Amino acid sequence: MGDKKKAVKPIVLTSHPSQSGHAVRPIHWGERDPKKRGPIIGTLTNPNHRNCIGTHSGAYSVYRALAVASGSLDPLHIPDFTNTAPVDRIGPFESWFDPKRIVSMDPWGADIGDVFAEDIRSGVNIQPTIAITRAHISMPEIVEDVRNGRIRVDGAIVGPTGDCKVTKAAIEPVWYLPAVAERFQVSESDLRRGLFEHTGGMFPELITRPDLHVLLPPIGGQTVYFFGDISSIPDDARELTVRIHDECNGSDVFGSDICTCRPYLIHGIEECILTAQRGGCGVIVYNRKEGRALGEVTKFLVYNARKRQEGGDRADMYFHRTECIAGVQDMRFQELMPDVLHWMGIKKIHRLVSMSDMKYNAITRSGIEVLERVSIPEDRIPPDARVEMDAKKAAGYFAEKGAPTQEQLKETRGRGLAD
């Protein structure tokens, strides 16, 4: 037994095109017929089928690779998608057929079991990039809202214990590189080079495979929570409330009081529930973009720098301290954010629960009308988050009572190093 050598499998390089120089199944982004558009095939069970750069599961693809390397997962495993179809259907809408309107996700990502059934039966490993299910959520603040009468129990959306019925969709990023480049006003070749060089040569195909125009980036995706009647979303006459929320683990999950993230998220959920109870629909879009997409390590370093600087935490230095460490204030790139709204067929938002000028500008520039912007109530802002709020208002965030002056910013002081 010990004398037997394990067979060494040859490594299949994916960095060079076939003799034809074209992907086996070309992708025609924006094509009205999904079969003509073509499936997104990012698996390696059969390299001859693969027609995009990267692999499924985004940031979790590394764990899959580790599972294969450790022997706990068969690399040739084919998923069984029996009974996994979406519990609610979304689309198709006209926005799905505009190759420039949706560029960072696959609008057909939840429907592969239907539109590509024949390919799947023939052995092509096509995997969903969107999954849609139903759930109940229970949050202590909403339970308290029910107790104090702010939110009523209706049995359809809110249960007697304050639990809420929702439909939720998990979405993996799928980038159509030519249109992503155009969105950022750069050439596709410059975008490919930047992605390759500044990720340590992540995917050689970015440089060597100009025939592959779709990338499955190894980044976090997004989750959409729907409150109320999903079918009402495309109807401009039905009320629609939307909160676009970028991940903040410290506040959203653990209640850290240095920012307004969880309070604003809860306020958004409350407004979504109230809208649904009025016969409309509420939508929460939760993006995995921790620390303005700078990451949590950078975020905590900034916290330390803000609290320890001369004069303590100050609104006039809020963005500057981030830029000193990260080299930039924000890397969330809201230009790609409206894609998920177009996937839902949204043309008009009656109430946008956000003060962010970047989010508002990105949404309206994409052709979606916003009727009302909803600020976080003053009594929801934690004392230690006043510095953040004052700084953001001064930088252009929507404020019903007006932004503070530069002199007022310089007078702000924090409470010392946060716990």
N, C-alpha and C positions, 0 to 999 in steps of 0.2 A: 504493500500500500504506500509506504513512505517513499519508495523508489519511483513511483509514477509521477511524471511531470504533467502539470496542468497545461492543456493546449492553449497556445497564445493565439488569440483572434487578431486578424489584421485590423488596423485602424482605418476607417473609411473617412477620407478627407472630403469636406463639403465646400472647400474654398475655390473650386474650379468648375466651370460649367461643363455640361456634356458636349459631345462632339457637335451637336446641333447648335450649341450656344444659347439654348432657350430652356426655360423651365418646362417640365413635363406637362403640367397643367397651368397655363398662364392665367393670371388674374386680371380681369378687365374691370377695374374699380368703377363703381357707379352704374354698371350695366343693369337695366331694368329687370331682366330675367336672371334670377340668381344662378341658374344652371349655366348661363352664358358668362356671368360674372366669374364663376368658378369658386370652389371651396378654398378655405385657408387650411393648408396642410403643413403643420410645423413639427410633426412627430418624426422620429428616426427609425421606426419599426421597418420601414422600407424607404431608404434614401432616394430611390428613384421616383417616389411619389411626392417628396417634399418640394414645396413651391414657394416658400418664404424663408426669411432669415430669422433665426432664433427658434425658441420652442415654447410650447404652451406653459401655462401656470405662472408666467411672469417671474417675480422674485422667488417663487417657491420651486422653480425649475432646478435650482442647485440642490435642494433637498431630495428631489427625485433622482438626480445624478448620484447623490450620496447613497440613496437606497439601492440603486443598481450596483454601485461599486462595492457596497458591503454585502451584497448577495440577498438582500431582503425583498428585492423587486425584480421580476423578470423583465428585462429590457424589451422583450417582444410582446408584453402584455397588451391585449386589445380590450379597451373598456366595453362593458355591457351596459348600454344606455336604456335598457327596458324600464318603462314607467318613469322616465326622468324628464319627459316633455314639460314645457312651461305650463303652469297652472292658469296663467292669464296670457293672452296674446297681445302683443304690441306691434302695430304696423301691419304691413308696410305703408309708408307715407312717401309723398313726393320728394321729401328731403333725402330719402335713402338713395335716390337715383341721381343725385347731384354729386359728382366726384370731388367737388370742393367744399361741400357742406358738412359732410361727416368724414373726417380723415384720421381719427385716432381710435376708432373702434369699428368692429364689423357689425353693421346693422342686422345682418342675417345670422349673427352668432348664436342665437337661441333656437334657430329653426333648422339646424343641420339634419335632424332626424327626419324631417319631411322633405326638404328641397334636395337633399343629397342622399336620399335613402338608397337609390340604385347603386351609387358609388360605394356606400358603406357595405351593402350586401356583396359587392364584388371584391371586398377585402381592403379597400382604401381606408386608412385610419384617420378619419376626419373627426375632430373633437370640437365641442361647443366652446365658445368664448363668452357666452352669456347663459346664466341659469336663473330661472324665475320660479319662486315658490311663495307660499303663504306662511305666516307666523303670527304669534302673539308677542308683544313686547310689554314689559312692565318696568316703569321707572318711578322712583319714589316721589319725584316732583309732580308727576302726573297723578299719582295716587292722592297726593295732598290736594291737587287741584280739584279732584272729584269730591274730597271731603269738605272743602270750603266752598264748593258750588261754582267755581270758575268754569269747570267742564262738567257737563251732565252725562250721566249714564244713559245710553240709548240702546244697548244690546247689539247693535249692528257694528259700530265702530269702537265704542268704549264699553267694557264689561263692568259688572257690579263691583269688582275689586280694583278698578282703575287700569286693568290691562287693555291694550289696544290691538285690534286686528289690523294687520298690514299685509300687503304684498311686497316682496322685496326681490330685487334683481342684482346679482353679482356680475360684474363686467370686467373682463380682462382687456388690457390695451392692445390694439392692433393698429399699427401706423402705416398709412399709405404714403411712402416717403416723398414722391413728387409733390403731393398736395400739402404735406406737412412743411416741406421746404418753402413752398409758395406762401403758406400762412405766415411764415417768419421772414419772408422776403429775402431768402438766400437761395443759392442754386442747390440742386439736389446733390451735386458732386461735393460741394462744400459741407452740406449737412452730413453726408455719408462719411467724409473724411473726419469731421469733428467728432461724430459718434464713435468712430474707430479709434482715433488717436487718444481721445480723452477718456476712454474706458479701458485703457491698457490693451488695445487690440482685441476687444471683446468678440467681435464677429468679423473674420477676414472677408466674408462674403459682401460686406458693405463696400469693399474696394474691388474685389475680384468678380463679383456677380452683378453686373449692371442690369441683367435680365430679371433679377428679383427685386421687385419694388415694394414689397410688404415686409415689415419688421414686427416681430413679437418682442417688444423690449422687456428686459428683466426688471421691471419696476412694479410697484403696487397699482392695483386697479381702483375700482370704485363700487360702492353699493348704493342702490336707490331704494328708498322706502316710500311706498305709496299708501296714502290714507284716503279712503273713500273710493269713488267710482272711477276706475282707470279709464274707462271708455269715454269719460267726459273731457279728458285732457286736450284733445285736438279741437274741441268746440270752443271757439272764442267767446261765446255767450255764457259759458259755464265758468264760475269762479275758480281760479287756479292760484294757489299759494306755493311758493318755492323757496327753499333754503338751500344754498350751496355751501357746504361745510367742509373745510379742509382739516384733516386729522390733527388732533392734539391729545395724545394719550394721557398726559399728566392731568389735564383738566377734564377731558371727556369721560375718562374712566375713574381716575383717582381724586378728582375734585380740587386740584391745585388752584389756588386763588390769585396767582400772579397774572392771569389773563381772563378774558371773558368767554372763552370757547364753550365750556359746558353750559353756562347760563344762556348764551345765545342759541346753542343747539336746542336746549329745552324750550326756549321761547319759540323757536321755529317749529318744533313739534306741536306745541300748544296751538299755534296759529294754523298749522296743517289740520289738526283735529277739528278745530272750530269751523274751518272752511269746509271740511268733509261733512260736518253735521248740518251745514247750510245747503248741502246738495252739490257741492263742488268737489275738488280733489286737492289734496296737499301732497307735496313731493319734497323729500329730503334727499339730496345727493351728497354722499359722504365719500370724499376723495382721500386716498392714502398719500398724503403729502406732508408728513410730519415736519414741524418746524419750518414752515414755508418752503418745504422740499429741500431744506438745507440739512435735515437730519437731526436726531435728538441729541447727539453728542455736541454738535455745534450749538444747538439751542441752549443746552445747560451751561456751556462755556459763556454764552452771551449773558445768561442770568447772573452768573458770578461777576462778570465784568461790569454789568449795570449796577449791581448792588455795592460793589467795592470801589467804584470810581469816586473821585473827589466830589463831595457834595451829595453822594448817594444817588439813588435811582432818579433820573430826571427825564422828562418828556422830550426836552430839546436834544438829548443825546441818545434817544431810544433807537432810532434807525442807524445812527452812526456807529454805535457799539457792535451791531450786527455786521455792518460793512467792514469794520476793522478786522473781524475774525474771518468772515466768509468771503470777503471781497465783493459782495453784492448784498443788497437788502432782501431780495426775494427771488426764488427760482421756481415758483409754482406755474408760471407761464399760463395764465388764464386764457390765452388765445385758443387753446385746445378744449377748454372746459365746456363751451356751449354745445359741443358735438352730442353729448348725451341728451340735451334738451331737444335737439333736432331729431334724435332717434325716437323720442316720445311724440313727435309731431307737434311740438309746442310752437305757436306763433305769437301768443300773447300771454304775459304773466300779469295777473291782476295785482298780486301782492308779493313783492320780492323781499324776503326777510334777510336783509343784508345791508350793511353800511359801506361795503367795500366799493370804491370807485373802480378798481381794476375789474372786479367781477361784473359790475353794472355795465361798464364800457364794452367789455368783451361780449356780453349778452346782446346789447342793443346794436353793436356793430355787426353782429351776425344776422341781423334782420328780425330779432324778436322784440316785440313791444313790451315795455314795462310801464304799468299804470301807476303803481305806488311802491315806494321804498319804505320799509318798516325798520325803525331803529330798535336797539335793545333798550328796554325801559331803564331809567336811571337807577331805580332801586335794585336792579339785577346785577349791577356792576360791583364786584368785590372791591374793598378799599385798596388792596395792593395792585389792582388792575387799572386804577385811575391813570397812572402814568402811561400805560399802553393806550388807553382810550384817547387821552388828550393828544398824544403824539400822532395817532392815526387820523384824528379829526383835523389836526393842523396840516397833515400830509395830503388831505383831499377826501377823506372818508365823509360820507353823507352825515350831516348833523342837523337836526331840525332846529336846534337852538343856536347854531353857529359854532364855528371852530374857535378855539382859544387863540389869543395873540401870542407872538413870539415872547413878549415880556412875561406873560402868564406861564408859558412853558418853562422859562428859566427859573421861575419861582417854585416849581413842583419839586417835591422831595419824596423819596421812598421811605421805607421803614427799616432798611438795613438788609442783611443777607437773609434770603428766604429760607424757610425750613426745607 
